[in-house]
């Protein structure tokens, strides 16, 4: 079963020097933290802020290609986690056939935000990961760690 999610925010984790993409259930309280790199966090932040850059960035390019081919990103799905690595699919449809494209979740979310497409997570991932990882991270936070919330 798929659970619809929304981007709740981006946080900086000073311990790993990585960003955390925080997804939250649309119709629930479950959250899913996914550690991502700075370029992907920057791209997601630009999309969330509806910032238009003078030239297309990589995720804008993907959306432009999809649009010019007259297909649509129907949804993205975070499908599984293997060895602490998340996997996702970008679902593209021409109205007759749906094509599933392998993706990192951070890239898939960056494209979904630009295409106004829904974000889903397999419920098995929510059952396994959900709040435990975030709770552990939050327990170790210090007040000075909150300087870089996007």
mmCIF file of the C-alpha atoms, coordinates in Angstrom:
data_MODEL
# 
_entry.id   MODEL 
# 
loop_
_atom_site.group_PDB 
_atom_site.id 
_atom_site.type_symbol 
_atom_site.label_atom_id 
_atom_site.label_alt_id 
_atom_site.label_comp_id 
_atom_site.label_asym_id 
_atom_site.label_entity_id 
_atom_site.label_seq_id 
_atom_site.pdbx_PDB_ins_code 
_atom_site.Cartn_x 
_atom_site.Cartn_y 
_atom_site.Cartn_z 
_atom_site.occupancy 
_atom_site.B_iso_or_equiv 
_atom_site.pdbx_formal_charge 
_atom_site.auth_seq_id 
_atom_site.auth_comp_id 
_atom_site.auth_asym_id 
_atom_site.auth_atom_id 
_atom_site.pdbx_PDB_model_num 
ATOM 1   C CA . UNK A 1 1   ? 0.000  0.000  0.000   1.00 0.00 ? 1   UNK A CA 1 
ATOM 2   C CA . UNK A 1 2   ? 1.200  3.510  -0.783  1.00 0.00 ? 2   UNK A CA 1 
ATOM 3   C CA . UNK A 1 3   ? 1.136  6.345  1.737   1.00 0.00 ? 3   UNK A CA 1 
ATOM 4   C CA . UNK A 1 4   ? 0.938  9.883  0.372   1.00 0.00 ? 4   UNK A CA 1 
ATOM 5   C CA . UNK A 1 5   ? 3.570  12.213 1.807   1.00 0.00 ? 5   UNK A CA 1 
ATOM 6   C CA . UNK A 1 6   ? 4.477  15.880 1.644   1.00 0.00 ? 6   UNK A CA 1 
ATOM 7   C CA . UNK A 1 7   ? 7.781  17.627 2.197   1.00 0.00 ? 7   UNK A CA 1 
ATOM 8   C CA . UNK A 1 8   ? 7.686  18.848 5.773   1.00 0.00 ? 8   UNK A CA 1 
ATOM 9   C CA . UNK A 1 9   ? 11.067 20.544 5.553   1.00 0.00 ? 9   UNK A CA 1 
ATOM 10  C CA . UNK A 1 10  ? 14.814 20.313 5.266   1.00 0.00 ? 10  UNK A CA 1 
ATOM 11  C CA . UNK A 1 11  ? 17.162 20.213 8.230   1.00 0.00 ? 11  UNK A CA 1 
ATOM 12  C CA . UNK A 1 12  ? 20.946 20.310 8.393   1.00 0.00 ? 12  UNK A CA 1 
ATOM 13  C CA . UNK A 1 13  ? 22.604 17.525 10.377  1.00 0.00 ? 13  UNK A CA 1 
ATOM 14  C CA . UNK A 1 14  ? 25.895 18.966 11.663  1.00 0.00 ? 14  UNK A CA 1 
ATOM 15  C CA . UNK A 1 15  ? 27.117 15.535 12.794  1.00 0.00 ? 15  UNK A CA 1 
ATOM 16  C CA . UNK A 1 16  ? 27.102 14.071 9.287   1.00 0.00 ? 16  UNK A CA 1 
ATOM 17  C CA . UNK A 1 17  ? 27.299 17.401 7.386   1.00 0.00 ? 17  UNK A CA 1 
ATOM 18  C CA . UNK A 1 18  ? 24.316 16.202 5.379   1.00 0.00 ? 18  UNK A CA 1 
ATOM 19  C CA . UNK A 1 19  ? 20.776 17.432 5.004   1.00 0.00 ? 19  UNK A CA 1 
ATOM 20  C CA . UNK A 1 20  ? 17.662 15.625 6.126   1.00 0.00 ? 20  UNK A CA 1 
ATOM 21  C CA . UNK A 1 21  ? 14.661 15.637 3.820   1.00 0.00 ? 21  UNK A CA 1 
ATOM 22  C CA . UNK A 1 22  ? 11.720 15.234 6.157   1.00 0.00 ? 22  UNK A CA 1 
ATOM 23  C CA . UNK A 1 23  ? 8.608  13.702 4.604   1.00 0.00 ? 23  UNK A CA 1 
ATOM 24  C CA . UNK A 1 24  ? 5.336  13.673 6.557   1.00 0.00 ? 24  UNK A CA 1 
ATOM 25  C CA . UNK A 1 25  ? 2.169  11.702 5.909   1.00 0.00 ? 25  UNK A CA 1 
ATOM 26  C CA . UNK A 1 26  ? -0.570 13.800 4.295   1.00 0.00 ? 26  UNK A CA 1 
ATOM 27  C CA . UNK A 1 27  ? -3.294 11.961 6.250   1.00 0.00 ? 27  UNK A CA 1 
ATOM 28  C CA . UNK A 1 28  ? -1.400 10.964 9.369   1.00 0.00 ? 28  UNK A CA 1 
ATOM 29  C CA . UNK A 1 29  ? 1.411  11.729 11.758  1.00 0.00 ? 29  UNK A CA 1 
ATOM 30  C CA . UNK A 1 30  ? 4.119  9.446  10.364  1.00 0.00 ? 30  UNK A CA 1 
ATOM 31  C CA . UNK A 1 31  ? 7.381  11.000 9.238   1.00 0.00 ? 31  UNK A CA 1 
ATOM 32  C CA . UNK A 1 32  ? 10.259 9.693  7.183   1.00 0.00 ? 32  UNK A CA 1 
ATOM 33  C CA . UNK A 1 33  ? 13.683 11.323 7.402   1.00 0.00 ? 33  UNK A CA 1 
ATOM 34  C CA . UNK A 1 34  ? 15.982 10.765 4.422   1.00 0.00 ? 34  UNK A CA 1 
ATOM 35  C CA . UNK A 1 35  ? 19.590 11.969 4.553   1.00 0.00 ? 35  UNK A CA 1 
ATOM 36  C CA . UNK A 1 36  ? 20.537 13.725 1.297   1.00 0.00 ? 36  UNK A CA 1 
ATOM 37  C CA . UNK A 1 37  ? 23.391 15.750 -0.166  1.00 0.00 ? 37  UNK A CA 1 
ATOM 38  C CA . UNK A 1 38  ? 23.686 19.522 -0.336  1.00 0.00 ? 38  UNK A CA 1 
ATOM 39  C CA . UNK A 1 39  ? 23.029 19.901 -4.106  1.00 0.00 ? 39  UNK A CA 1 
ATOM 40  C CA . UNK A 1 40  ? 19.760 17.953 -3.829  1.00 0.00 ? 40  UNK A CA 1 
ATOM 41  C CA . UNK A 1 41  ? 18.769 19.873 -0.675  1.00 0.00 ? 41  UNK A CA 1 
ATOM 42  C CA . UNK A 1 42  ? 19.463 23.160 -2.473  1.00 0.00 ? 42  UNK A CA 1 
ATOM 43  C CA . UNK A 1 43  ? 17.348 22.051 -5.444  1.00 0.00 ? 43  UNK A CA 1 
ATOM 44  C CA . UNK A 1 44  ? 14.467 20.990 -3.187  1.00 0.00 ? 44  UNK A CA 1 
ATOM 45  C CA . UNK A 1 45  ? 14.702 24.283 -1.261  1.00 0.00 ? 45  UNK A CA 1 
ATOM 46  C CA . UNK A 1 46  ? 14.512 26.244 -4.533  1.00 0.00 ? 46  UNK A CA 1 
ATOM 47  C CA . UNK A 1 47  ? 11.423 24.269 -5.591  1.00 0.00 ? 47  UNK A CA 1 
ATOM 48  C CA . UNK A 1 48  ? 9.762  24.724 -2.194  1.00 0.00 ? 48  UNK A CA 1 
ATOM 49  C CA . UNK A 1 49  ? 10.459 28.456 -2.360  1.00 0.00 ? 49  UNK A CA 1 
ATOM 50  C CA . UNK A 1 50  ? 9.195  28.614 -5.966  1.00 0.00 ? 50  UNK A CA 1 
ATOM 51  C CA . UNK A 1 51  ? 12.501 30.272 -6.932  1.00 0.00 ? 51  UNK A CA 1 
ATOM 52  C CA . UNK A 1 52  ? 13.007 30.594 -10.679 1.00 0.00 ? 52  UNK A CA 1 
ATOM 53  C CA . UNK A 1 53  ? 16.646 30.457 -11.757 1.00 0.00 ? 53  UNK A CA 1 
ATOM 54  C CA . UNK A 1 54  ? 17.917 32.309 -14.845 1.00 0.00 ? 54  UNK A CA 1 
ATOM 55  C CA . UNK A 1 55  ? 18.807 28.990 -16.518 1.00 0.00 ? 55  UNK A CA 1 
ATOM 56  C CA . UNK A 1 56  ? 17.335 25.531 -15.862 1.00 0.00 ? 56  UNK A CA 1 
ATOM 57  C CA . UNK A 1 57  ? 19.034 23.458 -13.193 1.00 0.00 ? 57  UNK A CA 1 
ATOM 58  C CA . UNK A 1 58  ? 19.204 19.669 -13.539 1.00 0.00 ? 58  UNK A CA 1 
ATOM 59  C CA . UNK A 1 59  ? 15.780 18.980 -12.010 1.00 0.00 ? 59  UNK A CA 1 
ATOM 60  C CA . UNK A 1 60  ? 14.249 21.799 -14.068 1.00 0.00 ? 60  UNK A CA 1 
ATOM 61  C CA . UNK A 1 61  ? 15.791 20.182 -17.147 1.00 0.00 ? 61  UNK A CA 1 
ATOM 62  C CA . UNK A 1 62  ? 14.157 16.838 -16.302 1.00 0.00 ? 62  UNK A CA 1 
ATOM 63  C CA . UNK A 1 63  ? 10.775 18.567 -15.949 1.00 0.00 ? 63  UNK A CA 1 
ATOM 64  C CA . UNK A 1 64  ? 11.339 20.466 -19.227 1.00 0.00 ? 64  UNK A CA 1 
ATOM 65  C CA . UNK A 1 65  ? 12.180 17.210 -21.055 1.00 0.00 ? 65  UNK A CA 1 
ATOM 66  C CA . UNK A 1 66  ? 9.082  15.508 -19.647 1.00 0.00 ? 66  UNK A CA 1 
ATOM 67  C CA . UNK A 1 67  ? 6.899  18.469 -20.644 1.00 0.00 ? 67  UNK A CA 1 
ATOM 68  C CA . UNK A 1 68  ? 8.374  18.724 -24.151 1.00 0.00 ? 68  UNK A CA 1 
ATOM 69  C CA . UNK A 1 69  ? 7.750  15.006 -24.739 1.00 0.00 ? 69  UNK A CA 1 
ATOM 70  C CA . UNK A 1 70  ? 4.081  15.575 -23.832 1.00 0.00 ? 70  UNK A CA 1 
ATOM 71  C CA . UNK A 1 71  ? 4.213  13.125 -20.937 1.00 0.00 ? 71  UNK A CA 1 
ATOM 72  C CA . UNK A 1 72  ? 3.491  13.706 -17.261 1.00 0.00 ? 72  UNK A CA 1 
ATOM 73  C CA . UNK A 1 73  ? 5.155  12.782 -13.988 1.00 0.00 ? 73  UNK A CA 1 
ATOM 74  C CA . UNK A 1 74  ? 2.126  11.147 -12.362 1.00 0.00 ? 74  UNK A CA 1 
ATOM 75  C CA . UNK A 1 75  ? 3.781  10.417 -9.013  1.00 0.00 ? 75  UNK A CA 1 
ATOM 76  C CA . UNK A 1 76  ? 6.997  9.408  -7.331  1.00 0.00 ? 76  UNK A CA 1 
ATOM 77  C CA . UNK A 1 77  ? 7.295  6.457  -4.974  1.00 0.00 ? 77  UNK A CA 1 
ATOM 78  C CA . UNK A 1 78  ? 9.959  5.751  -2.378  1.00 0.00 ? 78  UNK A CA 1 
ATOM 79  C CA . UNK A 1 79  ? 9.942  1.993  -2.850  1.00 0.00 ? 79  UNK A CA 1 
ATOM 80  C CA . UNK A 1 80  ? 12.467 0.388  -0.533  1.00 0.00 ? 80  UNK A CA 1 
ATOM 81  C CA . UNK A 1 81  ? 15.481 0.710  1.700   1.00 0.00 ? 81  UNK A CA 1 
ATOM 82  C CA . UNK A 1 82  ? 18.453 -1.615 1.313   1.00 0.00 ? 82  UNK A CA 1 
ATOM 83  C CA . UNK A 1 83  ? 21.608 -1.246 3.440   1.00 0.00 ? 83  UNK A CA 1 
ATOM 84  C CA . UNK A 1 84  ? 20.469 2.216  4.608   1.00 0.00 ? 84  UNK A CA 1 
ATOM 85  C CA . UNK A 1 85  ? 19.991 3.380  1.005   1.00 0.00 ? 85  UNK A CA 1 
ATOM 86  C CA . UNK A 1 86  ? 16.540 4.459  -0.133  1.00 0.00 ? 86  UNK A CA 1 
ATOM 87  C CA . UNK A 1 87  ? 15.267 3.723  -3.642  1.00 0.00 ? 87  UNK A CA 1 
ATOM 88  C CA . UNK A 1 88  ? 12.565 5.548  -5.553  1.00 0.00 ? 88  UNK A CA 1 
ATOM 89  C CA . UNK A 1 89  ? 10.683 5.493  -8.840  1.00 0.00 ? 89  UNK A CA 1 
ATOM 90  C CA . UNK A 1 90  ? 9.538  8.399  -10.979 1.00 0.00 ? 90  UNK A CA 1 
ATOM 91  C CA . UNK A 1 91  ? 6.297  7.369  -12.692 1.00 0.00 ? 91  UNK A CA 1 
ATOM 92  C CA . UNK A 1 92  ? 5.845  8.933  -16.129 1.00 0.00 ? 92  UNK A CA 1 
ATOM 93  C CA . UNK A 1 93  ? 2.740  8.490  -18.271 1.00 0.00 ? 93  UNK A CA 1 
ATOM 94  C CA . UNK A 1 94  ? 1.715  9.435  -21.782 1.00 0.00 ? 94  UNK A CA 1 
ATOM 95  C CA . UNK A 1 95  ? -1.930 8.679  -20.941 1.00 0.00 ? 95  UNK A CA 1 
ATOM 96  C CA . UNK A 1 96  ? -1.722 5.122  -22.291 1.00 0.00 ? 96  UNK A CA 1 
ATOM 97  C CA . UNK A 1 97  ? 1.404  3.623  -20.791 1.00 0.00 ? 97  UNK A CA 1 
ATOM 98  C CA . UNK A 1 98  ? 3.187  4.267  -17.501 1.00 0.00 ? 98  UNK A CA 1 
ATOM 99  C CA . UNK A 1 99  ? 6.982  4.083  -17.409 1.00 0.00 ? 99  UNK A CA 1 
ATOM 100 C CA . UNK A 1 100 ? 8.840  3.660  -14.118 1.00 0.00 ? 100 UNK A CA 1 
ATOM 101 C CA . UNK A 1 101 ? 12.259 5.296  -13.875 1.00 0.00 ? 101 UNK A CA 1 
ATOM 102 C CA . UNK A 1 102 ? 14.751 4.383  -11.132 1.00 0.00 ? 102 UNK A CA 1 
ATOM 103 C CA . UNK A 1 103 ? 15.813 7.375  -9.050  1.00 0.00 ? 103 UNK A CA 1 
ATOM 104 C CA . UNK A 1 104 ? 17.324 8.521  -5.799  1.00 0.00 ? 104 UNK A CA 1 
ATOM 105 C CA . UNK A 1 105 ? 14.509 9.772  -3.550  1.00 0.00 ? 105 UNK A CA 1 
ATOM 106 C CA . UNK A 1 106 ? 16.044 13.245 -3.327  1.00 0.00 ? 106 UNK A CA 1 
ATOM 107 C CA . UNK A 1 107 ? 16.069 13.622 -7.119  1.00 0.00 ? 107 UNK A CA 1 
ATOM 108 C CA . UNK A 1 108 ? 12.572 12.161 -7.408  1.00 0.00 ? 108 UNK A CA 1 
ATOM 109 C CA . UNK A 1 109 ? 11.230 14.625 -4.813  1.00 0.00 ? 109 UNK A CA 1 
ATOM 110 C CA . UNK A 1 110 ? 12.974 17.557 -6.531  1.00 0.00 ? 110 UNK A CA 1 
ATOM 111 C CA . UNK A 1 111 ? 11.285 16.596 -9.819  1.00 0.00 ? 111 UNK A CA 1 
ATOM 112 C CA . UNK A 1 112 ? 7.900  15.927 -8.160  1.00 0.00 ? 112 UNK A CA 1 
ATOM 113 C CA . UNK A 1 113 ? 7.892  19.371 -6.562  1.00 0.00 ? 113 UNK A CA 1 
ATOM 114 C CA . UNK A 1 114 ? 8.541  21.002 -9.931  1.00 0.00 ? 114 UNK A CA 1 
ATOM 115 C CA . UNK A 1 115 ? 5.895  18.876 -11.685 1.00 0.00 ? 115 UNK A CA 1 
ATOM 116 C CA . UNK A 1 116 ? 3.326  19.263 -8.884  1.00 0.00 ? 116 UNK A CA 1 
ATOM 117 C CA . UNK A 1 117 ? 3.178  15.473 -8.633  1.00 0.00 ? 117 UNK A CA 1 
ATOM 118 C CA . UNK A 1 118 ? 2.243  13.530 -5.510  1.00 0.00 ? 118 UNK A CA 1 
ATOM 119 C CA . UNK A 1 119 ? 4.907  11.849 -3.371  1.00 0.00 ? 119 UNK A CA 1 
ATOM 120 C CA . UNK A 1 120 ? 4.282  8.349  -2.041  1.00 0.00 ? 120 UNK A CA 1 
ATOM 121 C CA . UNK A 1 121 ? 6.142  5.929  0.220   1.00 0.00 ? 121 UNK A CA 1 
ATOM 122 C CA . UNK A 1 122 ? 5.571  2.186  0.442   1.00 0.00 ? 122 UNK A CA 1 
ATOM 123 C CA . UNK A 1 123 ? 3.939  1.456  3.812   1.00 0.00 ? 123 UNK A CA 1 
ATOM 124 C CA . UNK A 1 124 ? 6.548  -1.226 4.572   1.00 0.00 ? 124 UNK A CA 1 
ATOM 125 C CA . UNK A 1 125 ? 9.201  1.517  4.737   1.00 0.00 ? 125 UNK A CA 1 
ATOM 126 C CA . UNK A 1 126 ? 7.093  3.574  7.126   1.00 0.00 ? 126 UNK A CA 1 
ATOM 127 C CA . UNK A 1 127 ? 6.649  0.565  9.386   1.00 0.00 ? 127 UNK A CA 1 
ATOM 128 C CA . UNK A 1 128 ? 10.394 -0.116 9.456   1.00 0.00 ? 128 UNK A CA 1 
ATOM 129 C CA . UNK A 1 129 ? 12.009 3.324  9.622   1.00 0.00 ? 129 UNK A CA 1 
ATOM 130 C CA . UNK A 1 130 ? 9.586  6.088  10.448  1.00 0.00 ? 130 UNK A CA 1 
ATOM 131 C CA . UNK A 1 131 ? 10.164 8.001  13.646  1.00 0.00 ? 131 UNK A CA 1 
ATOM 132 C CA . UNK A 1 132 ? 12.835 5.818  15.277  1.00 0.00 ? 132 UNK A CA 1 
ATOM 133 C CA . UNK A 1 133 ? 15.682 7.294  13.269  1.00 0.00 ? 133 UNK A CA 1 
ATOM 134 C CA . UNK A 1 134 ? 14.413 10.851 13.595  1.00 0.00 ? 134 UNK A CA 1 
ATOM 135 C CA . UNK A 1 135 ? 13.763 10.433 17.316  1.00 0.00 ? 135 UNK A CA 1 
ATOM 136 C CA . UNK A 1 136 ? 17.320 9.224  17.843  1.00 0.00 ? 136 UNK A CA 1 
ATOM 137 C CA . UNK A 1 137 ? 18.661 12.188 15.871  1.00 0.00 ? 137 UNK A CA 1 
ATOM 138 C CA . UNK A 1 138 ? 16.473 14.669 17.767  1.00 0.00 ? 138 UNK A CA 1 
ATOM 139 C CA . UNK A 1 139 ? 17.596 13.294 21.147  1.00 0.00 ? 139 UNK A CA 1 
ATOM 140 C CA . UNK A 1 140 ? 21.191 14.178 20.303  1.00 0.00 ? 140 UNK A CA 1 
ATOM 141 C CA . UNK A 1 141 ? 20.479 17.724 19.111  1.00 0.00 ? 141 UNK A CA 1 
ATOM 142 C CA . UNK A 1 142 ? 21.839 20.796 20.826  1.00 0.00 ? 142 UNK A CA 1 
ATOM 143 C CA . UNK A 1 143 ? 20.204 24.257 20.557  1.00 0.00 ? 143 UNK A CA 1 
ATOM 144 C CA . UNK A 1 144 ? 23.039 25.527 18.322  1.00 0.00 ? 144 UNK A CA 1 
ATOM 145 C CA . UNK A 1 145 ? 22.223 22.814 15.770  1.00 0.00 ? 145 UNK A CA 1 
ATOM 146 C CA . UNK A 1 146 ? 19.036 24.650 14.805  1.00 0.00 ? 146 UNK A CA 1 
ATOM 147 C CA . UNK A 1 147 ? 20.853 27.464 13.024  1.00 0.00 ? 147 UNK A CA 1 
ATOM 148 C CA . UNK A 1 148 ? 20.354 26.034 9.552   1.00 0.00 ? 148 UNK A CA 1 
ATOM 149 C CA . UNK A 1 149 ? 16.717 25.097 9.125   1.00 0.00 ? 149 UNK A CA 1 
ATOM 150 C CA . UNK A 1 150 ? 15.540 25.683 5.580   1.00 0.00 ? 150 UNK A CA 1 
# 
